[in-house]
Amino acid sequence: MIKAQDIVYVAHRAPDLDLHAQFLRDFGMVEAARTADRLYMRGAGTYPFIHVTELGAPGFAGLGMLAGSAADLDLASRLPGASAVEEIEGPGGGQRVRLTAPDGYRIDLIHGMALADPLPVRAPLPVNFAMQKQRVKAFQRPDHEPARVVRLGHCVLKFNDGDAGARWFQETLGMLVTDRLHVPGDQAATLGNFLRCDRGERPADHHTIFALHTPGDINVHHASFEVQDPDAVHIGHEWLKEKGYKPAWGVGRHLLGSQIFDYWRSPWGYMFEHYADGDLLTADMPAGDYPATEENLAQWGPALSPRFFESVVVD
């Protein structure tokens, strides 16, 4: 079975590459390359790009998942509706097979992309806890700057049938259910499934894909990017607020996944999340099952925005 090992990039369409580049810089990414119709942005990690903006009407274009081997690409190319193995045109090169998930989502399975040198970021701030002191004769003086995005962590996709969407990722890319959300009072009714990569004994993020059941409302809900520590989430919040961008929800801490989170809207209304301090799990961790109540969304933080679950908000 094919077993995807990570999420690498997400792609949106936008009618103005310069405007989107400015938002992504303020969000904490760095321009990696640009053509007449594509903008490639990277984080401080080793993937040569983690976001692609395709010139066009605003929309979600797709995402890229890392294959475990070239043999996985060959297997993927034989699946119904799959492309042939083809070259990746962006930084780092490599090869891909384009797959189509339920409701038409484009999923690129990739292999052989050359890694980039990591970019410098400040070290995580050592914290003096009440019962454990880590910092003596040293001060906390982080720069006032955008949060430094390191990598893409996950995407939340809306499906007409959330269970069918989750099954596709399980059966096609070998992913595992970490936690299921069900309708409060009706455990048989799925609201969504958090899915992680099956990396065996190597830890994987609590979720890489969340398949959300939203019949008639098919779109990406958000893309989430990891920053170096919780302070960076708060520093990034202040930076984006000063630049006049639209906050969506945060800062808070999730229950499922445990991340310190902060959500923002791009100039075309799509949601981007900063996060830090997420859970890591090995493949042997059993799945949980929770009612989709507000207290199971966050342990602390501001009240949930009534428009949070709208995929795109443009006022």
Residue frames as qw, qx, qy, qz and C-alpha x, y, z in Angstrom:
[[0.000, 0.887, 0.463, 0.000, 0.00, 0.00, 0.00],
 [0.303, 0.585, -0.050, 0.751, 1.10, 3.57, -0.71],
 [0.491, -0.683, -0.411, 0.352, 1.86, 5.42, 2.52],
 [0.196, 0.837, -0.001, 0.510, 2.16, 9.19, 2.23],
 [0.668, -0.147, -0.416, 0.599, 4.86, 10.46, 4.58],
 [0.196, -0.428, -0.228, 0.852, 4.16, 14.19, 4.90],
 [0.330, 0.866, 0.376, 0.015, 2.35, 17.17, 3.43],
 [0.588, -0.020, 0.167, 0.791, 4.66, 19.40, 1.38],
 [0.019, -0.061, 0.136, 0.989, 2.70, 22.25, -0.22],
 [0.278, 0.646, 0.660, -0.264, -0.71, 23.76, -0.73],
 [0.213, 0.108, 0.444, 0.864, -1.81, 25.75, -3.78],
 [0.216, 0.705, 0.490, -0.464, -4.32, 28.60, -4.14],
 [0.384, 0.498, 0.426, 0.650, -5.29, 30.71, -7.13],
 [0.138, -0.740, -0.265, 0.602, -5.26, 34.51, -6.96],
 [0.505, 0.792, 0.283, 0.194, -5.67, 37.29, -9.54],
 [0.104, 0.925, -0.265, 0.249, -2.72, 39.35, -8.23],
 [0.863, 0.009, -0.363, 0.352, 0.56, 37.57, -7.47],
 [0.265, 0.437, -0.339, 0.790, 2.17, 40.68, -5.99],
 [0.509, -0.508, 0.122, -0.685, -0.64, 41.23, -3.48],
 [0.946, -0.251, -0.165, -0.119, -0.64, 37.58, -2.46],
 [0.707, 0.251, -0.387, 0.536, 3.15, 37.61, -2.14],
 [0.039, -0.524, 0.323, -0.787, 2.92, 40.53, 0.28],
 [0.771, -0.424, 0.039, -0.473, 0.35, 38.72, 2.43],
 [0.963, -0.047, -0.235, 0.121, 2.44, 35.55, 2.49],
 [0.465, 0.403, -0.403, 0.677, 5.57, 37.52, 3.44],
 [0.323, -0.504, 0.279, -0.751, 3.69, 39.19, 6.28],
 [0.914, -0.261, -0.074, -0.302, 2.43, 35.74, 7.27],
 [0.563, -0.643, 0.516, 0.053, 6.06, 34.59, 7.52],
 [0.882, 0.226, 0.344, 0.229, 7.03, 32.92, 4.25],
 [0.217, -0.627, 0.423, 0.616, 9.90, 33.73, 1.87],
 [0.707, 0.612, -0.085, -0.344, 9.69, 33.99, -1.92],
 [0.713, -0.246, 0.600, 0.267, 11.47, 31.03, -3.53],
 [0.259, 0.014, 0.670, 0.695, 10.70, 31.54, -7.23],
 [0.412, 0.605, 0.333, -0.595, 8.26, 33.23, -9.56],
 [0.318, 0.184, 0.695, 0.618, 7.11, 32.82, -13.15],
 [0.180, -0.171, -0.278, -0.928, 4.58, 34.80, -15.13],
 [0.640, -0.328, -0.350, -0.600, 1.72, 32.75, -13.70],
 [0.827, -0.365, -0.420, 0.083, 3.06, 31.12, -10.52],
 [0.111, -0.759, 0.426, -0.480, 4.48, 32.25, -7.20],
 [0.821, -0.119, -0.532, 0.173, 6.41, 29.78, -5.05],
 [0.278, -0.764, 0.324, -0.484, 6.89, 30.54, -1.34],
 [0.693, 0.056, -0.673, 0.253, 8.97, 28.59, 1.13],
 [0.617, -0.776, -0.039, -0.124, 9.34, 28.31, 4.88],
 [0.142, -0.802, 0.572, -0.098, 12.46, 28.04, 7.00],
 [0.833, -0.158, 0.529, -0.032, 12.45, 24.23, 6.71],
 [0.340, -0.357, 0.713, 0.499, 14.04, 22.18, 3.95],
 [0.523, 0.548, 0.642, 0.119, 11.20, 21.88, 1.46],
 [0.336, 0.036, 0.291, 0.895, 12.01, 24.19, -1.49],
 [0.292, -0.231, -0.142, -0.917, 8.44, 25.53, -1.46],
 [0.038, 0.245, 0.885, -0.395, 5.39, 25.06, 0.74],
 [0.349, 0.668, 0.456, -0.474, 2.87, 27.32, -0.98],
 [0.283, 0.137, 0.598, 0.738, 2.05, 27.91, -4.64],
 [0.326, 0.617, 0.303, -0.649, -0.09, 30.78, -5.92],
 [0.396, 0.261, 0.709, 0.522, -1.44, 30.13, -9.40],
 [0.121, 0.200, -0.082, -0.969, -2.58, 33.20, -11.34],
 [0.217, -0.325, -0.795, -0.463, -6.34, 33.12, -11.88],
 [0.510, -0.567, -0.196, -0.616, -9.72, 33.58, -10.27],
 [0.268, -0.483, 0.660, -0.509, -9.52, 33.16, -6.46],
 [0.923, -0.085, -0.170, -0.335, -9.82, 29.54, -5.38],
 [0.642, -0.476, 0.601, 0.004, -8.22, 26.44, -3.94],
 [0.547, 0.571, -0.526, -0.313, -6.00, 24.59, -6.42],
 [0.928, 0.014, -0.372, -0.004, -4.70, 21.52, -4.58],
 [0.482, -0.756, 0.432, -0.095, -2.01, 20.14, -2.29],
 [0.616, 0.486, -0.618, 0.043, 1.13, 18.02, -2.46],
 [0.835, -0.465, 0.247, -0.161, 1.85, 14.91, -0.37],
 [0.046, 0.665, -0.741, -0.076, 5.23, 13.20, -0.05],
 [0.944, 0.086, -0.265, -0.176, 5.50, 9.62, -1.32],
 [0.727, -0.573, 0.373, 0.068, 7.72, 7.16, 0.50],
 [0.538, -0.238, 0.667, 0.458, 9.43, 5.91, -2.66],
 [0.243, 0.332, -0.523, -0.747, 9.52, 6.08, -6.45],
 [0.086, -0.162, -0.970, -0.160, 7.65, 2.77, -6.42],
 [0.130, 0.543, 0.632, -0.537, 4.74, 4.56, -4.72],
 [0.263, 0.521, -0.181, -0.792, 4.55, 6.95, -7.68],
 [0.201, 0.131, -0.853, -0.463, 4.41, 4.04, -10.08],
 [0.016, -0.368, -0.912, 0.182, 1.60, 2.45, -8.06],
 [0.160, 0.580, 0.355, -0.716, -0.25, 5.77, -7.89],
 [0.207, 0.381, -0.454, -0.778, -0.04, 6.27, -11.65],
 [0.185, -0.092, -0.928, -0.309, -2.06, 3.06, -12.13],
 [0.134, 0.402, 0.711, -0.562, -4.98, 4.23, -9.98],
 [0.252, 0.678, 0.643, 0.252, -8.25, 5.21, -11.72],
 [0.067, 0.966, 0.221, 0.111, -8.10, 8.78, -12.99],
 [0.557, -0.653, 0.184, 0.480, -4.43, 9.26, -12.08],
 [0.386, 0.852, -0.300, -0.187, -1.97, 11.10, -14.29],
 [0.870, 0.259, -0.263, 0.326, 1.19, 9.54, -15.58],
 [0.624, -0.533, -0.044, 0.570, 4.39, 10.18, -13.65],
 [0.384, 0.817, 0.146, 0.405, 5.38, 13.73, -14.66],
 [0.508, 0.128, -0.275, 0.806, 8.04, 16.28, -13.83],
 [0.240, -0.825, -0.393, 0.328, 7.42, 18.95, -11.17],
 [0.433, 0.707, 0.129, 0.544, 7.98, 22.40, -12.65],
 [0.314, -0.930, 0.018, -0.189, 8.70, 24.24, -9.36],
 [0.012, 0.743, -0.620, 0.252, 11.88, 24.68, -7.29],
 [0.528, -0.358, 0.738, -0.219, 13.50, 21.40, -6.28],
 [0.434, 0.272, -0.731, -0.451, 12.21, 19.48, -9.28],
 [0.364, -0.023, 0.875, -0.319, 11.24, 15.87, -8.67],
 [0.245, -0.138, -0.790, -0.545, 8.28, 13.93, -10.01],
 [0.424, 0.079, 0.494, -0.755, 4.58, 13.71, -9.24],
 [0.079, -0.323, -0.877, -0.346, 1.39, 11.86, -9.97],
 [0.319, -0.097, 0.113, -0.936, -1.81, 13.89, -9.88],
 [0.106, -0.308, -0.943, 0.076, -4.71, 12.16, -8.14],
 [0.340, -0.368, -0.185, -0.845, -8.30, 13.25, -7.72],
 [0.011, 0.113, 0.838, -0.534, -9.89, 12.81, -4.30],
 [0.035, 0.642, 0.766, 0.016, -13.68, 12.83, -3.78],
 [0.056, 0.911, 0.302, -0.276, -15.41, 16.10, -4.77],
 [0.591, 0.757, 0.056, 0.274, -12.64, 16.82, -7.27],
 [0.372, -0.874, 0.276, 0.146, -9.76, 17.78, -4.96],
 [0.697, 0.595, -0.360, 0.172, -6.37, 17.69, -6.69],
 [0.712, -0.626, 0.311, 0.069, -3.80, 15.75, -4.68],
 [0.554, 0.679, -0.479, 0.058, -0.23, 15.62, -6.01],
 [0.896, -0.388, 0.162, 0.145, 1.81, 12.66, -4.79],
 [0.342, 0.870, -0.346, 0.076, 5.47, 13.67, -5.13],
 [0.891, -0.313, 0.167, 0.284, 8.90, 12.09, -4.90],
 [0.740, 0.191, 0.163, 0.624, 12.50, 13.08, -5.61],
 [0.042, 0.959, 0.079, 0.268, 12.20, 16.79, -4.81],
 [0.592, 0.240, -0.373, 0.673, 15.64, 18.19, -3.93],
 [0.442, -0.769, -0.388, 0.251, 15.69, 19.66, -0.45],
 [0.215, 0.828, -0.079, 0.512, 16.83, 23.22, 0.23],
 [0.400, 0.092, -0.557, 0.722, 19.14, 24.55, 2.92],
 [0.283, -0.739, -0.589, 0.161, 17.13, 25.65, 5.97],
 [0.112, 0.734, 0.016, 0.670, 16.74, 29.36, 6.60],
 [0.280, 0.051, -0.622, 0.729, 17.84, 30.95, 9.90],
 [0.452, -0.692, -0.327, -0.459, 15.21, 31.53, 12.57],
 [0.203, -0.592, 0.541, -0.562, 15.65, 32.47, 16.20],
 [0.286, -0.001, -0.938, 0.196, 15.85, 29.59, 18.64],
 [0.490, -0.626, -0.544, -0.270, 12.69, 28.79, 20.63],
 [0.147, -0.688, 0.316, -0.636, 12.57, 30.98, 23.72],
 [0.448, -0.069, -0.820, 0.348, 13.61, 29.15, 26.92],
 [0.460, -0.631, -0.237, -0.577, 10.82, 29.53, 29.47],
 [0.070, 0.226, -0.735, 0.635, 11.15, 29.90, 33.24],
 [0.597, -0.438, -0.576, -0.347, 8.35, 27.77, 34.66],
 [0.518, -0.720, 0.170, -0.429, 7.44, 28.03, 38.33],
 [0.863, -0.391, 0.317, -0.026, 8.97, 24.64, 39.14],
 [0.819, 0.088, 0.327, 0.463, 11.61, 24.51, 36.40],
 [0.027, 0.917, -0.121, -0.380, 13.95, 27.38, 35.60],
 [0.832, 0.293, 0.297, 0.365, 15.75, 27.30, 32.24],
 [0.387, 0.723, 0.063, 0.569, 16.97, 30.88, 31.86],
 [0.554, -0.719, -0.127, 0.399, 19.47, 32.66, 34.13],
 [0.282, -0.583, 0.257, 0.717, 21.34, 35.89, 33.33],
 [0.148, 0.124, 0.693, 0.694, 19.49, 36.06, 30.02],
 [0.320, 0.370, 0.280, -0.826, 16.56, 38.18, 28.88],
 [0.464, 0.492, 0.725, 0.132, 13.60, 37.58, 26.59],
 [0.087, 0.644, -0.114, -0.752, 14.00, 40.02, 23.69],
 [0.548, 0.323, 0.703, 0.317, 12.42, 38.51, 20.56],
 [0.083, -0.076, 0.330, 0.937, 12.29, 40.75, 17.51],
 [0.484, 0.532, 0.384, -0.579, 9.09, 42.41, 16.37],
 [0.107, 0.334, -0.740, -0.575, 8.70, 40.64, 13.04],
 [0.790, 0.040, -0.315, -0.525, 6.42, 38.28, 11.12],
 [0.825, -0.270, 0.480, -0.128, 6.10, 34.81, 12.61],
 [0.134, 0.536, -0.758, -0.348, 8.71, 32.68, 10.87],
 [0.923, 0.127, 0.055, -0.359, 6.85, 29.87, 9.11],
 [0.351, -0.462, 0.801, 0.149, 8.85, 26.64, 9.14],
 [0.011, 0.010, 0.938, 0.345, 6.59, 24.22, 7.27],
 [0.612, -0.155, -0.297, -0.716, 3.08, 23.34, 6.18],
 [0.250, -0.192, 0.850, -0.422, 1.42, 21.19, 8.85],
 [0.276, 0.336, 0.898, -0.066, -2.07, 20.30, 7.64],
 [0.252, -0.061, -0.359, -0.896, -5.09, 21.16, 5.50],
 [0.371, 0.303, 0.735, -0.480, -8.79, 20.91, 6.31],
 [0.157, 0.002, -0.671, -0.725, -10.95, 19.88, 3.33],
 [0.556, 0.182, 0.416, -0.696, -14.77, 19.97, 3.17],
 [0.044, 0.021, -0.924, -0.380, -16.55, 17.02, 1.55],
 [0.625, -0.168, -0.288, -0.706, -20.11, 16.18, 0.58],
 [0.928, -0.286, -0.219, -0.100, -19.48, 12.90, 2.42],
 [0.178, -0.819, 0.509, -0.194, -16.83, 13.30, 5.11],
 [0.800, -0.255, 0.543, -0.029, -16.52, 9.55, 5.69],
 [0.837, 0.484, 0.196, 0.162, -15.95, 8.95, 1.97],
 [0.260, 0.891, -0.295, 0.227, -13.28, 11.65, 1.93],
 [0.465, -0.651, 0.581, -0.149, -11.52, 10.09, 4.91],
 [0.902, 0.035, 0.430, 0.018, -11.71, 6.61, 3.36],
 [0.680, 0.714, -0.062, 0.154, -10.05, 7.87, 0.19],
 [0.045, 0.822, -0.509, 0.250, -7.03, 9.12, 2.14],
 [0.685, -0.389, 0.593, -0.169, -6.91, 5.89, 4.15],
 [0.883, 0.218, 0.414, 0.025, -7.22, 3.54, 1.17],
 [0.633, 0.746, -0.010, 0.207, -5.22, 5.58, -1.36],
 [0.246, 0.754, -0.410, 0.451, -2.47, 7.17, 0.74],
 [0.686, -0.073, -0.657, 0.305, -2.41, 4.80, 3.72],
 [0.075, -0.468, 0.323, -0.820, -3.38, 7.43, 6.29],
 [0.350, -0.271, -0.842, 0.309, -4.65, 6.68, 9.79],
 [0.338, -0.758, -0.292, -0.475, -7.60, 8.13, 11.70],
 [0.265, 0.205, -0.585, 0.739, -6.33, 9.88, 14.81],
 [0.163, 0.301, 0.624, -0.702, -9.62, 11.29, 16.10],
 [0.036, -0.465, -0.723, -0.510, -13.19, 11.29, 14.85],
 [0.193, 0.100, 0.317, -0.923, -15.73, 14.02, 15.56],
 [0.053, -0.417, -0.872, -0.250, -19.42, 13.07, 15.65],
 [0.269, -0.547, -0.240, -0.756, -22.61, 15.07, 15.87],
 [0.133, -0.182, 0.681, -0.697, -23.42, 15.71, 19.55],
 [0.640, 0.086, 0.451, -0.616, -26.12, 13.26, 20.65],
 [0.899, 0.380, 0.058, -0.210, -25.67, 11.06, 17.57],
 [0.474, -0.573, 0.606, 0.284, -22.43, 9.07, 17.65],
 [0.706, 0.268, 0.609, 0.242, -23.24, 7.38, 14.34],
 [0.406, 0.883, 0.203, 0.116, -23.19, 10.71, 12.46],
 [0.685, -0.126, 0.068, 0.715, -19.65, 11.71, 11.50],
 [0.095, 0.969, 0.082, -0.212, -18.76, 15.39, 11.38],
 [0.392, 0.819, -0.418, 0.031, -15.11, 14.87, 10.52],
 [0.957, -0.172, 0.002, 0.235, -12.00, 12.71, 10.75],
 [0.106, -0.878, 0.451, 0.116, -8.49, 13.84, 11.69],
 [0.965, 0.232, 0.005, 0.122, -6.02, 11.83, 9.60],
 [0.283, -0.806, 0.474, 0.215, -2.28, 11.42, 10.13],
 [0.586, 0.547, -0.583, -0.135, 0.48, 9.85, 8.05],
 [0.963, -0.258, 0.082, -0.007, 1.42, 6.26, 8.83],
 [0.315, 0.770, -0.523, 0.185, 5.13, 6.55, 9.55],
 [0.793, -0.045, -0.577, 0.190, 5.37, 3.46, 11.73],
 [0.637, -0.517, -0.351, 0.452, 7.47, 4.18, 14.81],
 [0.301, 0.112, 0.026, 0.947, 8.52, 7.60, 13.50],
 [0.078, 0.569, 0.544, -0.612, 6.29, 10.28, 15.04],
 [0.135, 0.433, 0.551, 0.700, 3.78, 12.04, 12.78],
 [0.197, -0.138, 0.137, -0.961, 1.68, 15.14, 13.33],
 [0.377, 0.239, 0.721, -0.530, -1.66, 14.54, 15.07],
 [0.610, 0.603, 0.507, -0.089, -3.28, 15.35, 11.74],
 [0.287, -0.190, 0.493, 0.799, -2.16, 16.16, 8.23],
 [0.245, -0.256, -0.562, -0.748, -5.65, 16.12, 6.69],
 [0.282, 0.249, 0.688, -0.621, -8.99, 16.80, 8.36],
 [0.111, -0.245, -0.761, -0.590, -11.88, 15.53, 6.25],
 [0.213, 0.199, 0.458, -0.839, -14.91, 17.61, 7.24],
 [0.131, 0.451, 0.861, 0.198, -18.49, 16.57, 6.44],
 [0.133, 0.493, 0.170, -0.843, -20.24, 19.64, 4.95],
 [0.431, 0.423, 0.746, 0.280, -22.70, 18.59, 2.22],
 [0.264, 0.863, 0.385, 0.192, -23.15, 21.30, -0.39],
 [0.123, -0.971, 0.200, 0.036, -20.20, 23.38, 0.89],
 [0.926, 0.047, 0.116, 0.356, -17.14, 21.99, -0.86],
 [0.263, 0.883, -0.235, 0.311, -13.90, 23.94, -0.43],
 [0.579, 0.090, -0.548, 0.597, -10.70, 24.02, 1.56],
 [0.425, -0.844, -0.326, 0.002, -11.43, 25.33, 5.06],
 [0.156, -0.941, 0.296, 0.037, -7.89, 26.30, 5.99],
 [0.803, 0.328, -0.354, 0.351, -4.20, 25.56, 5.58],
 [0.604, -0.795, 0.056, -0.011, -2.04, 25.47, 8.70],
 [0.605, 0.591, -0.352, 0.402, 1.64, 26.36, 9.04],
 [0.772, -0.500, -0.246, 0.305, 4.01, 25.61, 11.90],
 [0.132, 0.866, -0.267, 0.401, 6.12, 28.34, 13.52],
 [0.490, 0.352, -0.695, 0.391, 9.03, 27.83, 15.90],
 [0.239, -0.173, -0.768, 0.568, 7.34, 28.35, 19.28],
 [0.075, -0.741, -0.663, 0.081, 4.21, 29.74, 20.99],
 [0.174, -0.651, -0.056, 0.737, 5.75, 33.22, 21.28],
 [0.121, -0.096, 0.590, 0.792, 6.00, 33.34, 17.50],
 [0.014, -0.573, -0.786, -0.232, 2.25, 32.72, 17.24],
 [0.171, -0.831, -0.386, 0.362, 1.58, 35.77, 19.43],
 [0.239, -0.503, 0.272, 0.785, 4.25, 37.90, 17.72],
 [0.129, 0.163, 0.739, 0.641, 2.81, 36.98, 14.33],
 [0.039, -0.727, -0.685, 0.034, -0.67, 37.92, 15.57],
 [0.159, -0.793, -0.128, 0.575, 0.49, 41.42, 16.45],
 [0.228, -0.281, 0.527, 0.769, 2.35, 41.82, 13.17],
 [0.078, 0.366, 0.795, 0.478, -0.63, 40.81, 11.03],
 [0.097, -0.799, -0.549, 0.226, -2.99, 42.97, 13.08],
 [0.193, -0.671, 0.090, 0.710, -0.74, 46.01, 12.55],
 [0.145, -0.120, 0.663, 0.724, -0.68, 45.31, 8.81],
 [0.480, 0.203, 0.028, -0.853, -4.47, 45.44, 8.68],
 [0.347, 0.019, -0.879, -0.327, -5.27, 41.81, 7.83],
 [0.682, -0.319, -0.117, -0.647, -8.51, 40.17, 8.93],
 [0.138, -0.267, 0.897, -0.325, -8.29, 37.89, 12.00],
 [0.618, -0.135, -0.613, -0.473, -10.50, 34.78, 11.98],
 [0.815, -0.536, -0.133, -0.174, -9.94, 33.18, 15.42],
 [0.799, -0.014, -0.318, 0.511, -7.19, 33.09, 18.03],
 [0.344, 0.410, -0.834, 0.133, -4.91, 33.06, 19.85],
 [0.803, -0.328, 0.218, -0.448, -5.95, 29.86, 21.70],
 [0.096, -0.363, 0.926, 0.035, -5.07, 26.21, 22.26],
 [0.709, 0.021, -0.492, -0.505, -6.89, 23.38, 20.52],
 [0.771, -0.315, 0.469, -0.295, -7.99, 20.25, 22.35],
 [0.922, 0.192, 0.319, 0.102, -7.51, 17.73, 19.52],
 [0.675, 0.564, -0.047, 0.473, -3.91, 18.20, 18.43],
 [0.583, -0.615, -0.230, 0.479, -3.09, 20.56, 21.33],
 [0.489, 0.341, 0.140, 0.791, -1.75, 23.31, 19.02],
 [0.068, -0.627, -0.191, 0.753, -1.48, 26.94, 20.05],
 [0.407, 0.481, 0.639, 0.441, -3.43, 28.41, 17.11],
 [0.073, 0.615, 0.089, -0.780, -4.12, 31.69, 15.34],
 [0.483, 0.457, 0.683, 0.301, -6.23, 32.00, 12.15],
 [0.029, 0.558, -0.097, -0.824, -6.15, 34.80, 9.57],
 [0.649, 0.629, 0.421, -0.073, -7.83, 35.58, 6.25],
 [0.485, -0.018, 0.423, 0.765, -5.89, 36.19, 3.05],
 [0.138, 0.276, -0.108, -0.945, -6.85, 39.14, 0.80],
 [0.475, -0.025, -0.594, -0.649, -9.32, 36.83, -0.99],
 [0.701, -0.340, 0.097, -0.619, -10.84, 35.44, 2.17],
 [0.862, 0.031, -0.506, 0.031, -9.10, 32.08, 2.45],
 [0.621, -0.748, 0.162, -0.168, -8.00, 31.04, 5.93],
 [0.620, 0.428, -0.544, 0.369, -4.38, 30.51, 6.98],
 [0.737, -0.668, -0.067, -0.085, -3.35, 29.28, 10.43],
 [0.221, 0.609, -0.660, 0.381, -0.18, 29.72, 12.47],
 [0.868, -0.448, -0.104, -0.187, 0.41, 27.00, 15.04],
 [0.215, 0.562, -0.724, 0.337, 3.03, 25.75, 17.51],
 [0.260, -0.252, 0.807, -0.467, 3.34, 22.93, 20.05],
 [0.795, 0.069, -0.244, -0.551, 1.28, 20.28, 18.25],
 [0.804, -0.266, 0.507, -0.159, 0.96, 16.63, 19.28],
 [0.376, 0.489, -0.742, -0.260, 3.09, 13.91, 17.66],
 [0.845, -0.107, 0.393, -0.345, 1.93, 10.28, 17.48],
 [0.087, -0.311, 0.898, 0.298, 3.28, 6.96, 16.27],
 [0.469, -0.004, -0.639, -0.610, 1.23, 4.56, 14.18],
 [0.363, -0.199, -0.901, 0.133, 0.16, 2.40, 17.12],
 [0.144, 0.100, 0.430, -0.885, -1.90, 5.13, 18.81],
 [0.133, 0.482, 0.863, 0.066, -5.61, 4.15, 18.83],
 [0.031, -0.440, -0.346, -0.828, -8.22, 6.51, 17.40],
 [0.054, 0.263, 0.592, -0.760, -10.37, 8.71, 19.62],
 [0.073, -0.535, -0.688, -0.486, -14.02, 9.67, 19.15],
 [0.115, -0.285, -0.404, 0.862, -15.43, 12.97, 20.42],
 [0.204, 0.800, 0.562, -0.039, -18.67, 14.96, 20.12],
 [0.387, 0.383, 0.177, 0.820, -18.17, 18.10, 18.04],
 [0.292, -0.873, -0.373, 0.117, -18.84, 20.55, 20.86],
 [0.189, 0.918, -0.153, 0.314, -17.24, 23.96, 21.27],
 [0.537, -0.733, 0.412, -0.065, -15.28, 22.80, 24.31],
 [0.866, -0.050, 0.425, 0.258, -13.71, 20.06, 22.17],
 [0.571, 0.752, 0.075, 0.322, -12.46, 22.65, 19.69],
 [0.276, 0.640, -0.355, 0.623, -10.36, 24.70, 22.10],
 [0.590, -0.347, -0.587, 0.432, -9.11, 24.40, 25.68],
 [0.182, -0.723, -0.236, 0.623, -8.78, 28.18, 25.94],
 [0.272, 0.100, 0.431, 0.854, -8.97, 31.20, 23.70],
 [0.291, 0.155, 0.053, -0.942, -11.47, 33.80, 22.49],
 [0.654, 0.341, 0.530, -0.419, -15.04, 32.90, 21.61],
 [0.469, 0.143, 0.737, 0.466, -15.43, 31.10, 18.31],
 [0.186, 0.284, -0.216, -0.915, -16.29, 33.47, 15.49],
 [0.673, 0.361, 0.497, -0.412, -19.76, 32.77, 14.04],
 [0.660, 0.683, -0.176, -0.260, -18.19, 32.86, 10.55],
 [0.333, -0.594, 0.720, 0.135, -15.25, 30.59, 11.37],
 [0.616, 0.065, 0.779, 0.095, -16.62, 27.58, 9.50],
 [0.584, 0.780, 0.106, -0.199, -17.22, 29.56, 6.31],
 [0.835, 0.095, 0.222, 0.494, -14.51, 28.64, 3.82],
 [0.368, 0.283, 0.164, 0.871, -14.16, 32.11, 2.34],
 [0.136, -0.833, -0.441, 0.304, -15.09, 35.41, 3.98],
 [0.345, 0.163, 0.195, 0.903, -14.72, 38.63, 2.00],
 [0.015, -0.753, -0.508, 0.417, -16.46, 41.73, 3.36]]
